[in-house]
Amino acid sequence: MAKAIMVQGTMSNAGKSIITAGLCRIFKQDGYKVAPFKSQNMALNSYITEDGLEMGRAQVVQAEAAGVEPSVYMNPILLKPTNNTSSQVIVNGEVWKNLSAKDYYKNKNALIPEVKKAFDKLSEENDIIVIEGAGSPAEINLRDEDIVNMFVAKMADAPVLLVGDIDRGGVFASLVGTLALFDDEEKSLVKGFVINKFRGDVTILEPGLKTLEEMTGKKVVGVLPYLDVDIEDEDSLSDRILKNSGDGLINIAVIRTPRISNFTDFRVFEAFDGVNVKYVRNKNELNGKEDMIILPGTKNTMEDLLWMRQNGIEARVRKLAADGMPIFGICGGYQMLGEKLVDDHGVEAGGELRGMELLPSETHFEPVKRRTRVNGRFHKVEGIFSGLSDKEFEGYEIHMGVTDIKGASTLSTIDDGETSKNDGVSNGNVYGSYVHGIFDKEGVASEIIRALMENKGIDSLDTPEIDMKKYKEEQYDILADAMREALDMESIYKMLNL
Protein backbone atom coordinates (compact mmCIF):
# COMPACT_ATOMS: atom_id res chain seq x y z
CA MET A 1 0.00 0.00 0.00
CA ALA A 2 1.17 3.51 -0.82
CA LYS A 3 2.41 6.11 1.62
CA ALA A 4 0.34 9.30 1.57
CA ILE A 5 0.93 12.98 2.27
CA MET A 6 -1.70 15.72 2.11
CA VAL A 7 -1.49 19.38 1.09
CA GLN A 8 -4.12 21.61 2.69
CA GLY A 9 -4.42 25.39 2.50
CA THR A 10 -5.71 28.07 4.82
CA MET A 11 -7.95 29.32 2.00
CA SER A 12 -8.77 28.78 -1.65
CA ASN A 13 -5.97 29.65 -4.07
CA ALA A 14 -3.28 29.37 -1.39
CA GLY A 15 -1.24 27.24 -3.77
CA LYS A 16 -2.35 23.69 -2.93
CA SER A 17 -2.69 22.54 -6.53
CA ILE A 18 0.70 23.71 -7.73
CA ILE A 19 2.50 22.46 -4.58
CA THR A 20 0.82 19.07 -5.02
CA ALA A 21 2.02 19.02 -8.63
CA GLY A 22 5.54 19.96 -7.55
CA LEU A 23 5.68 17.19 -4.96
CA CYS A 24 4.43 14.70 -7.54
CA ARG A 25 7.28 15.74 -9.82
CA ILE A 26 9.91 15.54 -7.10
CA PHE A 27 8.83 12.07 -6.01
CA LYS A 28 8.79 10.94 -9.66
CA GLN A 29 12.30 12.30 -10.17
CA ASP A 30 13.40 10.40 -7.07
CA GLY A 31 12.24 7.12 -8.56
CA TYR A 32 8.86 6.62 -6.89
CA LYS A 33 5.61 5.72 -8.62
CA VAL A 34 3.33 8.54 -7.53
CA ALA A 35 -0.25 9.67 -8.13
CA PRO A 36 -2.30 12.70 -7.08
CA PHE A 37 -5.68 12.46 -5.35
CA LYS A 38 -8.45 14.93 -4.62
CA SER A 39 -11.69 13.36 -3.48
CA GLN A 40 -13.89 16.28 -4.51
CA ASN A 41 -13.09 19.08 -6.92
CA MET A 42 -15.24 22.02 -7.98
CA ALA A 43 -14.23 23.29 -11.39
CA LEU A 44 -15.50 24.10 -14.87
CA ASN A 45 -12.16 23.10 -16.36
CA SER A 46 -12.46 19.39 -16.99
CA TYR A 47 -10.76 16.69 -19.03
CA ILE A 48 -11.66 13.44 -20.74
CA THR A 49 -9.53 10.40 -19.93
CA GLU A 50 -8.53 7.72 -22.43
CA ASP A 51 -11.54 5.63 -21.35
CA GLY A 52 -13.96 8.51 -21.96
CA LEU A 53 -14.49 9.63 -18.36
CA GLU A 54 -14.54 13.19 -17.01
CA MET A 55 -12.30 14.60 -14.28
CA GLY A 56 -10.95 17.91 -13.02
CA ARG A 57 -7.97 19.36 -14.87
CA ALA A 58 -6.04 20.14 -11.67
CA GLN A 59 -5.50 16.43 -11.11
CA VAL A 60 -4.63 16.02 -14.80
CA VAL A 61 -1.83 18.56 -14.34
CA GLN A 62 -0.63 16.71 -11.25
CA ALA A 63 -0.75 13.39 -13.09
CA GLU A 64 1.33 14.88 -15.90
CA ALA A 65 3.83 16.10 -13.32
CA ALA A 66 3.91 12.58 -11.86
CA GLY A 67 4.45 11.10 -15.32
CA VAL A 68 1.32 8.94 -15.22
CA GLU A 69 -1.86 8.74 -17.26
CA PRO A 70 -4.77 10.70 -15.69
CA SER A 71 -7.46 8.52 -14.11
CA VAL A 72 -10.82 9.35 -12.55
CA TYR A 73 -9.60 7.54 -9.42
CA MET A 74 -7.52 10.67 -8.87
CA ASN A 75 -10.69 12.80 -8.73
CA PRO A 76 -13.75 10.61 -8.02
CA ILE A 77 -16.12 13.56 -7.46
CA LEU A 78 -16.25 16.62 -9.70
CA LEU A 79 -18.75 19.43 -9.16
CA LYS A 80 -19.43 21.58 -12.23
CA PRO A 81 -21.44 24.67 -11.22
CA THR A 82 -24.47 25.33 -13.42
CA ASN A 83 -25.48 28.51 -11.57
CA ASN A 84 -24.74 30.20 -8.25
CA THR A 85 -26.52 27.54 -6.19
CA SER A 86 -26.44 24.29 -8.18
CA SER A 87 -23.93 21.94 -9.76
CA GLN A 88 -23.75 18.98 -12.07
CA VAL A 89 -22.25 16.20 -9.94
CA ILE A 90 -19.80 13.93 -11.77
CA VAL A 91 -19.01 10.66 -9.94
CA ASN A 92 -16.30 8.35 -11.24
CA GLY A 93 -16.24 10.28 -14.48
CA GLU A 94 -19.96 10.15 -15.29
CA VAL A 95 -22.89 12.46 -14.61
CA TRP A 96 -24.61 11.39 -11.39
CA LYS A 97 -27.15 14.13 -10.64
CA ASN A 98 -27.80 17.86 -10.92
CA LEU A 99 -28.18 19.11 -7.37
CA SER A 100 -28.56 22.31 -5.42
CA ALA A 101 -25.86 22.94 -2.84
CA LYS A 102 -28.32 22.05 -0.08
CA ASP A 103 -29.32 18.77 -1.73
CA TYR A 104 -25.71 17.89 -2.46
CA TYR A 105 -24.82 18.15 1.22
CA LYS A 106 -27.77 15.87 2.01
CA ASN A 107 -26.49 13.28 -0.49
CA LYS A 108 -22.78 13.68 0.23
CA ASN A 109 -22.36 10.77 2.63
CA ALA A 110 -23.61 8.38 -0.05
CA LEU A 111 -20.43 9.16 -1.98
CA ILE A 112 -17.98 8.22 0.78
CA PRO A 113 -17.65 4.60 -0.46
CA GLU A 114 -16.69 5.92 -3.89
CA VAL A 115 -14.00 8.12 -2.33
CA LYS A 116 -12.57 5.20 -0.38
CA LYS A 117 -12.71 2.86 -3.38
CA ALA A 118 -10.84 5.36 -5.57
CA PHE A 119 -8.15 6.01 -2.98
CA ASP A 120 -7.66 2.30 -2.29
CA LYS A 121 -7.27 1.62 -6.01
CA LEU A 122 -4.54 4.26 -6.32
CA SER A 123 -2.89 3.04 -3.14
CA GLU A 124 -2.60 -0.48 -4.54
CA GLU A 125 -0.85 0.77 -7.69
CA ASN A 126 1.54 3.43 -6.38
CA ASP A 127 4.32 4.08 -3.88
CA ILE A 128 3.19 7.58 -2.83
CA ILE A 129 -0.16 9.38 -3.04
CA VAL A 130 -0.07 13.19 -2.84
CA ILE A 131 -3.50 14.33 -1.68
CA GLU A 132 -4.86 17.81 -2.28
CA GLY A 133 -7.45 19.37 0.00
CA ALA A 134 -10.10 21.91 -1.04
CA GLY A 135 -10.72 25.46 0.09
CA SER A 136 -10.12 25.82 3.81
CA PRO A 137 -10.15 22.75 6.08
CA ALA A 138 -11.29 24.89 9.03
CA GLU A 139 -14.84 25.72 7.91
CA ILE A 140 -16.46 24.69 11.17
CA ASN A 141 -19.98 24.85 9.72
CA LEU A 142 -19.01 22.17 7.18
CA ARG A 143 -17.03 19.86 9.47
CA ASP A 144 -19.74 17.18 9.65
CA GLU A 145 -20.01 17.02 5.85
CA ASP A 146 -16.27 17.02 5.12
CA ILE A 147 -15.23 14.41 2.56
CA VAL A 148 -12.23 16.25 1.11
CA ASN A 149 -9.98 17.68 3.84
CA MET A 150 -9.40 16.15 7.27
CA PHE A 151 -11.78 13.29 6.54
CA VAL A 152 -9.40 12.15 3.79
CA ALA A 153 -6.28 12.79 5.89
CA LYS A 154 -7.70 10.52 8.59
CA MET A 155 -8.82 7.91 6.07
CA ALA A 156 -5.34 7.80 4.52
CA ASP A 157 -3.45 8.34 7.80
CA ALA A 158 -1.64 11.09 5.91
CA PRO A 159 0.65 13.75 7.41
CA VAL A 160 -0.62 17.20 6.47
CA LEU A 161 1.31 20.17 5.14
CA LEU A 162 -0.67 23.35 5.80
CA VAL A 163 -0.04 26.06 3.19
CA GLY A 164 -0.51 29.79 3.71
CA ASP A 165 -0.36 32.51 1.04
CA ILE A 166 1.83 35.37 2.30
CA ASP A 167 1.17 37.45 -0.83
CA ARG A 168 -2.38 38.13 0.40
CA GLY A 169 -1.19 39.20 3.85
CA GLY A 170 -2.02 37.82 7.28
CA VAL A 171 -0.26 34.52 6.71
CA PHE A 172 0.76 33.94 10.33
CA ALA A 173 -2.73 34.65 11.62
CA SER A 174 -4.29 32.38 8.99
CA LEU A 175 -1.96 29.48 9.82
CA VAL A 176 -2.38 29.81 13.59
CA GLY A 177 -6.13 30.40 13.28
CA THR A 178 -6.65 27.39 11.03
CA LEU A 179 -4.73 25.15 13.40
CA ALA A 180 -6.70 26.50 16.38
CA LEU A 181 -9.99 25.44 14.79
CA PHE A 182 -8.87 21.82 14.44
CA ASP A 183 -9.66 19.22 17.09
CA ASP A 184 -6.80 17.41 18.80
CA GLU A 185 -6.70 14.52 16.32
CA GLU A 186 -6.62 16.92 13.37
CA LYS A 187 -3.89 19.02 14.96
CA SER A 188 -1.77 15.90 15.40
CA LEU A 189 -1.99 15.19 11.67
CA VAL A 190 -0.52 18.61 10.77
CA LYS A 191 3.23 17.97 10.54
CA GLY A 192 4.41 21.22 9.02
CA PHE A 193 3.70 24.62 7.52
CA VAL A 194 4.58 25.91 4.06
CA ILE A 195 4.53 29.63 3.39
CA ASN A 196 3.82 30.31 -0.26
CA LYS A 197 4.31 33.21 -2.73
CA PHE A 198 6.94 35.12 -0.76
CA ARG A 199 8.64 38.07 -2.44
CA GLY A 200 11.91 39.33 -1.01
CA ASP A 201 14.64 38.27 1.42
CA VAL A 202 13.55 35.26 3.47
CA THR A 203 15.79 36.29 6.38
CA ILE A 204 13.29 39.08 7.08
CA LEU A 205 10.74 36.39 7.89
CA GLU A 206 12.91 34.41 10.27
CA PRO A 207 11.71 36.03 13.54
CA GLY A 208 8.11 35.37 12.51
CA LEU A 209 8.89 31.80 11.51
CA LYS A 210 10.53 31.14 14.85
CA THR A 211 7.57 32.57 16.76
CA LEU A 212 5.13 30.55 14.64
CA GLU A 213 6.98 27.33 15.44
CA GLU A 214 7.13 28.19 19.16
CA MET A 215 3.41 29.01 19.32
CA THR A 216 2.21 25.92 17.48
CA GLY A 217 4.90 23.30 17.98
CA LYS A 218 4.83 22.72 14.21
CA LYS A 219 7.82 23.00 11.91
CA VAL A 220 7.98 25.42 8.99
CA VAL A 221 9.22 23.10 6.25
CA GLY A 222 9.73 25.79 3.67
CA VAL A 223 9.12 29.28 2.31
CA LEU A 224 8.32 29.14 -1.39
CA PRO A 225 9.11 32.23 -3.45
CA TYR A 226 6.65 33.73 -5.90
CA LEU A 227 7.53 31.31 -8.69
CA ASP A 228 8.10 32.32 -12.29
CA VAL A 229 6.71 29.08 -13.67
CA ASP A 230 3.92 28.49 -16.17
CA ILE A 231 1.75 25.74 -14.72
CA GLU A 232 -1.89 25.40 -15.73
CA ASP A 233 -4.24 27.17 -13.34
CA GLU A 234 -7.39 25.83 -11.74
CA ASP A 235 -10.68 27.34 -12.85
CA SER A 236 -11.94 30.87 -12.25
CA LEU A 237 -9.59 31.65 -9.35
CA SER A 238 -6.77 31.93 -11.84
CA ASP A 239 -4.95 35.24 -12.16
CA ARG A 240 -4.71 34.37 -15.84
CA ILE A 241 -8.45 34.72 -16.42
CA LEU A 242 -8.57 38.13 -14.69
CA LYS A 243 -6.22 39.63 -17.25
CA ASN A 244 -8.14 42.07 -19.44
CA SER A 245 -5.58 44.63 -20.57
CA GLY A 246 -2.17 45.02 -22.15
CA ASP A 247 -0.99 45.09 -25.72
CA GLY A 248 1.38 42.84 -27.64
CA LEU A 249 2.45 42.43 -31.20
CA ILE A 250 -0.57 40.15 -31.45
CA ASN A 251 -3.64 40.58 -29.24
CA ILE A 252 -6.14 37.76 -28.71
CA ALA A 253 -9.36 38.48 -26.81
CA VAL A 254 -11.20 35.63 -25.08
CA ILE A 255 -14.78 36.45 -24.04
CA ARG A 256 -14.97 35.73 -20.29
CA THR A 257 -18.56 34.59 -19.98
CA PRO A 258 -20.03 33.93 -16.50
CA ARG A 259 -19.78 30.14 -16.96
CA ILE A 260 -16.55 29.99 -18.96
CA SER A 261 -15.05 26.50 -19.00
CA ASN A 262 -11.78 24.99 -20.18
CA PHE A 263 -10.05 28.33 -20.69
CA THR A 264 -6.89 26.22 -20.58
CA ASP A 265 -7.55 25.72 -24.32
CA PHE A 266 -5.87 29.08 -24.97
CA ARG A 267 -2.83 28.77 -22.74
CA VAL A 268 -0.65 27.73 -25.68
CA PHE A 269 -0.94 31.22 -27.18
CA GLU A 270 0.56 32.75 -24.02
CA ALA A 271 3.74 30.73 -24.62
CA PHE A 272 4.57 32.90 -27.66
CA ASP A 273 6.67 36.01 -27.08
CA GLY A 274 4.80 39.13 -28.10
CA VAL A 275 1.33 37.55 -27.89
CA ASN A 276 -1.12 39.08 -25.40
CA VAL A 277 -4.16 37.04 -24.38
CA LYS A 278 -6.79 39.02 -22.50
CA TYR A 279 -10.14 37.95 -21.05
CA VAL A 280 -12.92 40.51 -21.60
CA ARG A 281 -16.25 40.92 -19.82
CA ASN A 282 -17.73 44.02 -21.43
CA LYS A 283 -17.90 45.53 -24.88
CA ASN A 284 -15.61 48.45 -24.02
CA GLU A 285 -12.74 46.04 -23.33
CA LEU A 286 -12.88 45.14 -27.02
CA ASN A 287 -10.91 48.24 -27.91
CA GLY A 288 -10.25 47.63 -31.59
CA LYS A 289 -6.66 46.47 -31.07
CA GLU A 290 -7.61 42.79 -31.17
CA ASP A 291 -6.29 40.55 -33.91
CA MET A 292 -8.56 37.62 -33.08
CA ILE A 293 -11.56 36.93 -30.82
CA ILE A 294 -12.22 33.55 -29.19
CA LEU A 295 -15.55 32.40 -27.79
CA PRO A 296 -14.67 29.72 -25.22
CA GLY A 297 -16.51 26.73 -23.88
CA THR A 298 -19.20 27.31 -21.29
CA LYS A 299 -21.33 25.24 -18.92
CA ASN A 300 -24.42 27.26 -19.95
CA THR A 301 -24.32 28.12 -23.64
CA MET A 302 -27.77 29.69 -23.86
CA GLU A 303 -27.51 31.75 -20.68
CA ASP A 304 -24.02 32.97 -21.55
CA LEU A 305 -25.18 33.95 -25.04
CA LEU A 306 -28.02 35.96 -23.50
CA TRP A 307 -25.47 37.59 -21.19
CA MET A 308 -23.39 38.60 -24.23
CA ARG A 309 -26.51 39.88 -25.97
CA GLN A 310 -27.64 41.97 -23.03
CA ASN A 311 -24.29 43.63 -22.32
CA GLY A 312 -23.51 44.47 -25.94
CA ILE A 313 -20.59 42.08 -26.47
CA GLU A 314 -22.49 40.08 -29.08
CA ALA A 315 -23.18 43.17 -31.19
CA ARG A 316 -19.53 44.23 -30.95
CA VAL A 317 -18.29 40.79 -31.98
CA ARG A 318 -20.73 40.69 -34.92
CA LYS A 319 -19.52 44.12 -36.06
CA LEU A 320 -15.86 43.08 -35.84
CA ALA A 321 -16.62 39.85 -37.71
CA ALA A 322 -18.29 41.88 -40.48
CA ASP A 323 -15.06 43.89 -40.71
CA GLY A 324 -13.07 40.69 -41.24
CA MET A 325 -11.89 40.01 -37.68
CA PRO A 326 -11.08 36.29 -37.19
CA ILE A 327 -13.53 34.70 -34.75
CA PHE A 328 -13.00 31.19 -33.35
CA GLY A 329 -15.56 29.38 -31.19
CA ILE A 330 -14.76 26.30 -29.13
CA CYS A 331 -17.52 23.95 -27.91
CA GLY A 332 -20.20 26.23 -26.38
CA GLY A 333 -18.64 29.17 -28.21
CA TYR A 334 -19.02 27.23 -31.46
CA GLN A 335 -22.69 26.58 -30.67
CA MET A 336 -23.30 30.30 -30.01
CA LEU A 337 -21.91 31.28 -33.42
CA GLY A 338 -24.68 29.38 -35.25
CA GLU A 339 -28.12 30.48 -36.31
CA LYS A 340 -30.22 28.80 -33.64
CA LEU A 341 -29.99 26.88 -30.35
CA VAL A 342 -32.81 24.40 -29.61
CA ASP A 343 -33.29 22.82 -26.17
CA ASP A 344 -36.39 20.64 -26.35
CA HIS A 345 -35.23 18.45 -23.44
CA GLY A 346 -34.55 21.20 -20.91
CA VAL A 347 -30.84 20.39 -20.81
CA GLU A 348 -30.02 24.09 -20.37
CA ALA A 349 -32.59 26.91 -20.40
CA GLY A 350 -35.19 25.11 -22.52
CA GLY A 351 -36.91 26.40 -25.64
CA GLU A 352 -35.20 28.06 -28.59
CA LEU A 353 -32.74 30.93 -28.85
CA ARG A 354 -31.40 32.82 -31.83
CA GLY A 355 -27.68 32.38 -32.23
CA MET A 356 -25.12 34.97 -33.29
CA GLU A 357 -25.75 34.02 -36.95
CA LEU A 358 -22.07 34.04 -37.89
CA LEU A 359 -22.03 30.35 -38.90
CA PRO A 360 -24.66 28.47 -40.96
CA SER A 361 -25.35 25.91 -38.25
CA GLU A 362 -28.01 24.89 -35.76
CA THR A 363 -27.50 23.14 -32.41
CA HIS A 364 -29.96 20.80 -30.69
CA PHE A 365 -29.16 20.00 -27.06
CA GLU A 366 -29.43 16.33 -26.10
CA PRO A 367 -29.61 14.79 -22.60
CA VAL A 368 -26.56 12.56 -23.14
CA LYS A 369 -23.13 14.13 -22.75
CA ARG A 370 -20.53 13.27 -25.38
CA ARG A 371 -17.16 12.50 -23.79
CA THR A 372 -14.33 11.25 -25.95
CA ARG A 373 -10.69 11.80 -26.85
CA VAL A 374 -10.06 12.46 -30.53
CA ASN A 375 -7.37 12.85 -33.17
CA GLY A 376 -8.15 15.12 -36.07
CA ARG A 377 -7.03 16.68 -39.32
CA PHE A 378 -8.11 20.03 -40.71
CA HIS A 379 -9.86 20.06 -44.08
CA LYS A 380 -9.25 22.83 -46.63
CA VAL A 381 -9.63 25.82 -44.32
CA GLU A 382 -11.07 29.08 -45.59
CA GLY A 383 -9.98 32.61 -44.83
CA ILE A 384 -7.06 33.94 -42.84
CA PHE A 385 -6.21 30.55 -41.31
CA SER A 386 -5.98 28.68 -44.62
CA GLY A 387 -2.48 27.59 -43.56
CA LEU A 388 -4.12 25.16 -41.11
CA SER A 389 -5.31 23.05 -44.05
CA ASP A 390 -4.33 19.38 -43.66
CA LYS A 391 -2.60 19.93 -40.28
CA GLU A 392 -3.18 17.35 -37.55
CA PHE A 393 -4.44 18.04 -34.03
CA GLU A 394 -5.67 16.18 -30.98
CA GLY A 395 -7.96 16.91 -28.06
CA TYR A 396 -11.29 15.87 -26.59
CA GLU A 397 -15.01 16.47 -26.88
CA ILE A 398 -17.19 17.18 -23.86
CA HIS A 399 -20.60 18.62 -24.69
CA MET A 400 -24.35 18.07 -24.66
CA GLY A 401 -25.50 18.99 -28.13
CA VAL A 402 -25.49 18.04 -31.80
CA THR A 403 -24.72 20.73 -34.38
CA ASP A 404 -26.04 20.50 -37.92
CA ILE A 405 -24.22 22.42 -40.66
CA LYS A 406 -26.05 23.93 -43.59
CA GLY A 407 -24.18 24.74 -46.79
CA ALA A 408 -20.75 25.50 -45.35
CA SER A 409 -17.33 23.87 -45.31
CA THR A 410 -16.64 21.54 -42.41
CA LEU A 411 -13.48 22.40 -40.48
CA SER A 412 -12.02 18.95 -39.88
CA THR A 413 -12.35 15.21 -39.59
CA ILE A 414 -12.01 13.73 -36.09
CA ASP A 415 -11.54 10.10 -35.03
CA ASP A 416 -12.29 8.73 -31.57
CA GLY A 417 -10.70 5.34 -32.27
CA GLU A 418 -13.98 3.75 -33.30
CA THR A 419 -15.62 6.16 -35.73
CA SER A 420 -14.65 9.14 -37.88
CA LYS A 421 -16.86 12.16 -38.48
CA ASN A 422 -16.74 15.76 -39.60
CA ASP A 423 -16.45 18.45 -36.96
CA GLY A 424 -16.78 22.19 -36.98
CA VAL A 425 -17.23 24.90 -39.58
CA SER A 426 -14.90 27.06 -41.65
CA ASN A 427 -16.82 30.05 -43.01
CA GLY A 428 -14.69 32.96 -44.21
CA ASN A 429 -12.82 34.20 -41.15
CA VAL A 430 -15.26 32.61 -38.69
CA TYR A 431 -14.47 29.14 -37.34
CA GLY A 432 -15.99 26.72 -34.86
CA SER A 433 -15.06 23.35 -33.38
CA TYR A 434 -16.15 21.08 -30.55
CA VAL A 435 -12.58 19.96 -29.83
CA HIS A 436 -10.92 21.20 -26.63
CA GLY A 437 -7.14 21.31 -27.03
CA ILE A 438 -7.36 21.86 -30.78
CA PHE A 439 -4.58 24.49 -30.64
CA ASP A 440 -2.09 22.48 -28.56
CA LYS A 441 -0.43 20.20 -31.10
CA GLU A 442 2.81 21.53 -32.52
CA GLY A 443 2.22 23.60 -35.63
CA VAL A 444 -1.40 24.66 -35.01
CA ALA A 445 -1.08 27.68 -32.71
CA SER A 446 2.10 28.79 -34.46
CA GLU A 447 0.28 28.82 -37.83
CA ILE A 448 -2.48 30.95 -36.32
CA ILE A 449 0.06 33.40 -34.89
CA ARG A 450 1.92 33.52 -38.22
CA ALA A 451 -1.29 34.31 -40.07
CA LEU A 452 -2.22 37.07 -37.62
CA MET A 453 1.26 38.60 -37.89
CA GLU A 454 1.20 38.54 -41.68
CA ASN A 455 -2.24 40.13 -41.61
CA LYS A 456 -0.70 43.06 -39.70
CA GLY A 457 2.31 43.27 -41.97
CA ILE A 458 4.69 41.90 -39.32
CA ASP A 459 7.55 39.59 -40.32
CA SER A 460 6.52 36.09 -39.22
CA LEU A 461 9.56 34.10 -40.31
CA ASP A 462 10.86 33.65 -36.75
CA THR A 463 7.58 32.44 -35.27
CA PRO A 464 8.57 29.39 -33.17
CA GLU A 465 6.83 26.04 -33.11
CA ILE A 466 5.44 25.36 -29.65
CA ASP A 467 5.21 21.73 -28.53
CA MET A 468 2.92 22.01 -25.49
CA LYS A 469 3.80 18.57 -24.16
CA LYS A 470 7.51 19.38 -24.17
CA TYR A 471 6.86 22.87 -22.83
CA LYS A 472 4.82 21.55 -19.91
CA GLU A 473 7.46 18.96 -19.05
CA GLU A 474 10.05 21.74 -18.85
CA GLN A 475 7.78 23.77 -16.56
CA TYR A 476 7.21 20.82 -14.20
CA ASP A 477 10.98 20.40 -13.89
CA ILE A 478 11.43 24.12 -13.18
CA LEU A 479 8.74 23.85 -10.48
CA ALA A 480 10.38 20.80 -8.89
CA ASP A 481 13.82 22.47 -8.88
CA ALA A 482 12.44 25.57 -7.16
CA MET A 483 10.55 23.53 -4.57
CA ARG A 484 13.59 21.34 -3.79
CA GLU A 485 15.57 24.49 -3.09
CA ALA A 486 12.89 26.03 -0.84
CA LEU A 487 11.51 22.99 1.00
CA ASP A 488 13.08 20.74 3.61
CA MET A 489 12.58 17.57 1.59
CA GLU A 490 14.41 15.49 4.20
CA SER A 491 11.71 16.37 6.73
CA ILE A 492 8.97 15.62 4.21
CA TYR A 493 10.43 12.18 3.50
CA LYS A 494 10.58 11.55 7.26
CA MET A 495 6.86 12.38 7.48
CA LEU A 496 6.34 9.63 4.92
CA ASN A 497 8.64 7.22 6.76
CA LEU A 498 10.73 6.92 3.61
Phi, psi and omega in degrees: 000147185286152166282153181226147172222145185239140176250114175246160180232157179286347181197172173294148177065026176282344179118015182301313186298313184288326177291321175300316178298317180296319177294320176302318181293317180298313180297321176299313180300330181274006172096007180267149170273118192228149177218148174274164177207132171218114190296323182220125178238144172243114185196150171262352173271111181231176190214152177251125181283174181299332179265019172077027180249155189256136179212167179289144184287336179301318179285336173294315177302314181295324176294319176300317179297326180279350180075029180233160179287133178300143180221146179295343175298336179284342180209076186293335180235124177235125176258123179247103183302133175259335172203195185288347185232356185226158180217152166277126184260117178259124179238125182051038173088358182232152180297127178261297180206161165259121188226147168289162179302319181297315181290327178297316179297328177293327184265355191302316185298336179293343183266353181303318178300327178291322177298312180297317181298318181295314181296317180298322179298314177297320182296326179291333190255356187226165176272321183225137172247125175257113187262136175253134173277188181223137178055225175254137178279358187251025177282095190294337177285344182250005187303318184290339181257010185292123172231019186225338182251255184295333175303315182288321178301318179291317180301320184266357186050051187258131170297145185247131167261123181261121187256134174237143182263105183285340182294334179274348182089156176072027188293322181293318179295321181291323178291312180295318182295319178298313180299321182296333181275354176279153171280177187298319180296318181294319178301322182293335179283336179285115185255349180184161177252148169234126176261126189247153172065044179273135177245124176122198184273118185294338179297335178296332182278342192305318177300321178293321179296319180296315180296319178301315180293322180293321182290325189253339186073013180249143183278140168275112186268000175168154173239109182273132177288167172291107193277136174268076183220141185257086177249140182305135183272164180256111168054205194285355176281354185294137172297331182302316186283346179274354182285119181225022181215182180098154179228142175231185172299322176235133182240122179245125179256127174253127180286117182270084179288162183301329182244038179304139178226153176053045175292352174297345177302337189251004182298329182301325182293331181288346179281351180269129174299136176087358179258126179250121175253121180237151182248118190249144182238354174216163189296332182289340177283347170273089193266011178088355179266002182287147174254345181197145176240135178243131170260115187276178171294161181207150176282339181226086185300311185293315180293321179289328174293318176299321177300315178296323180292318184287329182263005174090356180294319181303313181299321180293318179295317179299320179295315180294322177297320178297332178275001177100004179297131175294130178237131180230123178252135178245127175056249179302325176296323175296316179299318180300325186291346182282188185275328185205146174243128184237125182232075182288340185261003181068029179294321178243253183270346184082157177079204181237153180215134175294136176275190181282349174060037176256348175229143179279071184216162180219132183249132173247122179283137180239152183291342183264129179278134175270125181225110179198147171277144182221155164248147184214169175218131178293143171281199173286109188271137179276167166071206188299330184261032180300336179294349176284346185309129176073003177284150179267154176211174175212161181172212180206152175258140173206095185200161176241089181169151176238129183250124177261136182254138184237105171067035177225167179280132174286149186282321190200171166248134178237151185226124181262013181096342178241318181224155174246147178204164174280147178222140168079178183224142171238112187222092186066235178259018178246131187225150176213147179206150174275352192273114170285138181088009185298337182269352193282327186293141183308130177104340183278300180299322181296324177293321177296316179295318178302315181296320179293322178294315180297325178296334178264002181078024180261138179299124184248011186296331184264012179297121184283160169270129180254118173262103187297326179296314179295318180300315181294321177300318178298319181292323177295322178292320177299317178299312181298318180299316181293321180289323176301320182290327187266335185259152173274085184293333177299317178294321179295319177295326177295322176301327181274357185058041178239000000 
